[in-house]
Amino acid sequence: MKILVIGGTNFIGPPVVRQLCAMGHEVTIFNRGQNQADLPVQVNYLKGDRQHLTKFRPEFERLEPQVVLDMIPFTEIEAQTLMNTFRGIAQRIVAIGSIDVYRAYDVLWNRESKIVSTPLTEDSPLRQQLYPYRGMPEKPLDFADDYEKILVERILMADRDLPSTVIRLPMVYGAGDPRHRFYAYLKRMEENRPVILLEETLACWRGSYGYVENVAHAIALATTKERAIGRIYHVAEPEALSELESIRKIGELIGWKGKALAVPKDRLPSEWEGGFNFAQQWIIDSSRIRQELGYEEIVSADKALQQAIAWQLSHPPTERSFWEIPYLLDYGTEDKVVEDLEI
């Protein structure tokens, strides 16, 4: 099968491309050529900017891709341009979505108050407010004000002439993770901090994760299986650990001798409040992709975490992550809290 990948050289893209090639497909990458990735020699490249996608329609017609996998559709305009460009050329579009489309996401961000029950399915209620990062002074991964996966999905799934598949991703971790998940915990463990304190609701909070190689496998299946036409899928690990359980698991794997503790909110400094409603769990059900496409993890949970830890320790972030909980690296204040708690 001829597959055109838009993006494909950042984080999740390379393992997806490698798996598609290993399955015997002919893969061409379309992007700006700004990032180098370790990809199979048989991969073809077409240099261009997705903001000018329609200009490359003659080249796409010559390529004749059967499936177009868009790794980076972020806005309504990008989705419209995608469909207009490939209608009449490709047989199907596969797009990477996000679980930030759900109403539960706005509850987590304290934009809505009514807790949504979990695990979320692909049919759970979506956010009522569009553009989740509009107006933020600081945005994750520099998302634009018009970032909105709900509108991307709406355009793709409504097109009667060019069918689509959407894969809604969870929090993804592993080699190349631009968010550097777990780093704040790992740094403390590497520096032999004796205690990691978490506010009680954060300690009990559970969110769904996916290891990058496993997520890539799910994307490859959704890209190549006709059963996926017209479907929306979740992909995530079957078990969602609490934040406290995750920290203890990481500590166990690297031999940390300290302890992670849950502490009542009123015993912690007010400036440690993060603005999130951690009473809202962030767990998704991934049974649909398992039942319909036969998906299962190709890397075990323990091995995935070990590999992610090894990469993170050798690739510390060069700047603070948007998602980092600031107080986790506030050792001075934490020492005073520990002293007051007589731990």
C-alpha positions in Angstrom: 0.0 0.0 0.0 1.2 3.5 -0.8 1.0 5.7 2.3 1.7 9.4 2.5 2.5 10.7 6.0 2.2 14.4 6.8 4.7 15.2 9.5 6.3 12.0 10.6 9.7 13.0 12.0 8.8 14.1 15.6 8.2 11.9 18.6 5.4 9.5 17.5 6.0 9.8 13.8 9.3 7.9 13.4 8.0 4.7 15.2 4.9 4.9 13.1 6.9 5.1 9.9 9.2 2.3 10.9 6.3 0.0 11.7 4.5 0.8 8.4 7.8 0.0 6.5 8.2 -3.2 8.4 4.7 -4.2 7.4 5.8 -3.8 3.7 4.1 -0.6 2.8 5.6 2.2 0.6 5.9 5.3 2.7 6.4 8.9 1.6 6.9 11.7 4.2 5.7 15.2 3.5 7.0 17.9 5.8 9.3 20.9 5.9 12.4 18.8 6.4 13.5 20.6 9.5 13.9 17.5 11.8 16.2 14.6 11.2 14.9 11.2 12.2 16.2 7.6 12.1 14.0 6.1 9.4 14.3 3.2 7.1 16.3 3.8 3.9 13.3 3.0 1.7 11.3 6.0 2.9 10.6 8.7 0.3 10.5 12.4 1.1 8.6 15.3 -0.3 9.6 18.7 1.1 6.9 21.2 1.7 4.8 23.1 4.2 1.4 21.8 5.2 0.2 25.5 5.2 0.5 25.4 1.4 -0.8 21.9 0.9 -2.9 22.6 -2.1 0.1 23.8 -4.1 1.5 20.2 -4.0 -1.6 18.6 -5.4 0.1 17.7 -8.7 2.9 15.9 -6.8 0.3 14.1 -4.7 -1.5 13.0 -7.9 1.7 11.5 -9.2 2.3 9.7 -5.9 -1.2 8.2 -5.8 -1.3 7.4 -2.1 -4.1 5.1 -1.1 -4.0 6.4 2.5 -2.9 9.8 3.9 -1.8 9.7 7.5 -1.9 13.2 9.0 0.1 13.3 12.2 -0.4 17.0 12.8 -3.9 18.3 12.0 -4.5 21.0 14.6 -7.0 23.4 13.2 -10.3 23.6 11.2 -8.6 25.3 8.3 -5.9 22.6 8.2 -8.6 19.9 8.1 -10.5 21.6 5.3 -7.4 22.0 3.3 -6.5 18.4 3.9 -9.8 17.1 2.6 -9.9 19.5 -0.4 -6.4 18.5 -1.4 -6.8 14.8 -1.3 -10.4 14.3 -2.4 -10.2 12.4 -5.7 -6.6 11.3 -5.0 -6.6 9.2 -1.8 -9.0 6.5 -0.7 -8.9 7.4 3.0 -7.6 9.9 5.5 -6.2 8.8 8.9 -5.8 11.7 11.4 -4.2 11.9 14.9 -6.7 13.3 17.4 -6.6 13.8 21.1 -8.6 13.0 24.2 -8.6 16.7 24.9 -11.9 16.8 22.9 -13.9 15.5 25.9 -16.0 17.6 28.3 -14.0 15.9 31.1 -11.0 17.9 29.9 -12.7 21.2 30.7 -13.7 19.8 34.1 -10.1 19.0 34.8 -9.1 22.5 33.8 -11.9 24.0 36.1 -13.8 25.4 33.2 -16.8 23.2 34.0 -17.7 21.8 37.4 -19.8 18.7 36.9 -17.6 15.6 37.2 -17.8 13.3 34.2 -17.8 9.6 34.9 -14.9 7.5 33.6 -13.6 5.5 31.8 -14.4 7.7 28.8 -15.5 5.9 25.6 -15.4 7.3 22.0 -19.0 8.3 22.5 -18.5 10.3 25.7 -19.7 14.0 25.7 -17.4 16.4 24.0 -16.3 19.8 25.3 -19.0 22.5 24.9 -16.4 25.3 24.7 -14.1 25.4 21.6 -10.5 26.4 21.4 -9.0 25.1 24.7 -5.8 27.1 24.6 -7.1 30.4 23.1 -6.0 33.4 25.2 -3.5 31.5 27.3 -0.3 33.5 27.9 1.6 30.2 27.8 0.5 27.3 25.7 1.6 23.6 25.6 3.9 23.0 22.6 3.1 26.5 21.3 -0.3 25.5 20.1 -2.1 28.2 18.1 -5.2 30.0 19.4 -7.2 28.2 16.7 -6.1 24.7 17.8 -9.2 22.6 18.0 -9.3 18.8 17.4 -13.1 18.8 17.7 -13.4 20.8 14.5 -10.8 18.7 12.8 -12.8 15.6 13.5 -16.0 17.2 12.5 -14.8 18.1 9.1 -13.1 14.7 8.5 -16.0 12.5 9.6 -18.6 14.6 7.7 -17.0 14.2 4.3 -19.0 11.7 2.2 -16.5 11.4 -0.6 -13.3 10.8 1.3 -13.7 8.6 4.4 -11.6 9.0 7.4 -10.3 7.4 10.6 -9.4 9.3 13.8 -7.2 8.0 16.6 -7.6 9.9 19.8 -4.4 9.7 21.8 -3.9 9.8 25.5 -0.8 11.1 27.3 2.0 9.6 25.4 5.5 8.9 26.9 8.8 7.5 25.7 11.8 8.4 23.7 11.5 11.9 22.1 8.7 13.1 24.4 8.6 16.9 24.0 6.7 17.2 27.3 9.3 15.2 29.3 6.7 13.4 31.3 8.0 12.1 34.7 11.1 14.3 34.5 10.3 16.3 37.7 9.9 13.0 39.6 13.1 11.5 38.1 15.2 14.5 38.8 14.2 14.4 42.5 15.0 10.7 42.7 18.3 11.1 41.0 19.2 13.9 43.5 18.2 11.5 46.3 15.4 13.6 47.7 14.0 11.6 50.6 10.3 12.5 50.1 8.0 13.5 47.3 4.8 15.2 48.5 1.6 15.2 46.6 -1.7 16.9 47.5 -4.2 14.2 48.2 -6.5 14.6 45.1 -3.4 14.7 42.8 -2.0 11.6 44.5 -5.3 9.7 43.8 -5.7 11.1 40.3 -5.6 8.6 37.4 -5.0 9.4 33.8 -4.5 7.2 30.7 -1.1 6.9 29.2 0.3 5.2 26.1 3.9 4.2 25.4 5.1 5.7 22.1 5.9 2.4 20.4 2.6 0.9 21.4 0.7 4.0 20.3 2.6 3.9 17.0 1.5 0.2 16.5 -2.1 1.3 17.0 -1.8 4.0 14.5 -0.2 1.6 12.0 -3.1 -0.8 12.4 -5.7 2.0 12.0 -3.9 3.2 8.9 -3.7 -0.2 7.1 -6.9 -2.0 8.1 -10.1 -1.3 6.1 -12.2 -2.2 9.2 -11.1 1.2 10.6 -12.9 3.2 7.8 -15.3 5.7 9.3 -14.2 4.9 12.9 -12.9 6.8 15.9 -10.5 5.0 18.2 -8.9 5.4 21.6 -5.5 3.9 22.3 -4.2 3.6 25.9 -2.7 1.2 28.3 -5.4 -1.0 29.9 -4.5 0.0 33.5 -4.3 3.6 34.7 -2.2 4.0 37.8 -2.8 6.8 40.2 -0.1 9.5 40.3 1.1 8.2 43.6 1.3 4.6 42.3 3.2 5.9 39.2 5.8 7.7 41.3 6.3 4.6 43.5 6.6 2.4 40.4 9.2 4.7 38.8 11.1 4.8 42.1 11.1 1.1 42.3 12.5 0.7 38.8 15.5 3.1 39.4 16.2 2.0 43.0 15.0 5.2 44.7 15.1 4.8 48.5 12.8 7.7 49.3 9.0 7.7 49.8 6.1 9.4 48.0 3.3 10.6 50.3 -0.2 12.1 49.9 -0.8 15.1 52.0 -4.1 17.0 52.8 -4.5 20.2 50.9 -4.7 22.3 54.0 -1.2 21.2 55.1 0.5 22.5 51.9 1.3 26.0 50.9 -1.4 27.8 49.0 1.0 28.7 46.2 1.3 25.0 45.4 -2.2 24.9 44.1 -2.0 24.1 40.4 -5.5 25.3 39.2 -6.7 21.8 38.1 -9.6 19.8 39.4 -8.0 16.5 40.1 -11.3 15.1 41.3 -11.9 14.6 37.5 -10.3 11.4 36.5 -8.8 11.2 33.0 -9.2 7.5 32.1 -10.2 6.2 28.7 -11.5 2.8 27.5 -9.5 1.4 24.6 -11.6 -1.8 24.1 -12.9 -0.7 20.7 -9.5 -0.8 18.9 -8.6 -4.0 20.6 -11.8 -5.7 19.5 -12.1 -4.3 16.0 -8.5 -4.1 14.9 -6.9 -6.7 17.2 -4.7 -4.2 18.8 -2.5 -5.2 21.8 0.6 -3.7 23.2 3.9 -4.8 21.6 6.0 -3.5 24.6 5.1 -4.6 28.1 4.2 -1.9 30.7 7.4 -2.5 32.8 9.7 -2.5 29.7 8.0 0.6 28.3 8.5 2.5 31.6 12.1 1.3 31.9 12.9 2.5 28.3 11.2 5.8 28.9 13.1 6.4 32.1 16.4 5.5 30.4 15.7 8.0 27.6 14.6 10.8 29.9 17.6 10.5 32.2 19.9 10.9 29.2 17.8 13.6 27.6 16.9 16.2 30.3 14.8 19.1 29.2 16.6 22.4 28.3 13.6 24.5 29.5 10.7 24.1 31.9 7.8 22.1 30.6 4.3 23.6 30.4 3.0 20.6 32.2 5.5 20.5 35.0 4.1 20.9 38.5 6.3 23.9 39.7 6.4 23.0 43.3 7.9 19.6 42.6 11.3 21.2 42.2 10.8 23.7 45.1 13.1 21.9 47.5 13.4 24.7 50.1 9.6 25.0 50.6 9.2 21.3 50.6 11.8 20.8 53.3 9.9 23.2 55.5 6.6 21.4 54.8 8.3 18.1 55.7 9.6 19.6 58.9 6.2 21.0 59.9 4.6 17.6 59.1 7.2 15.9 61.2 7.7 13.2 58.5 
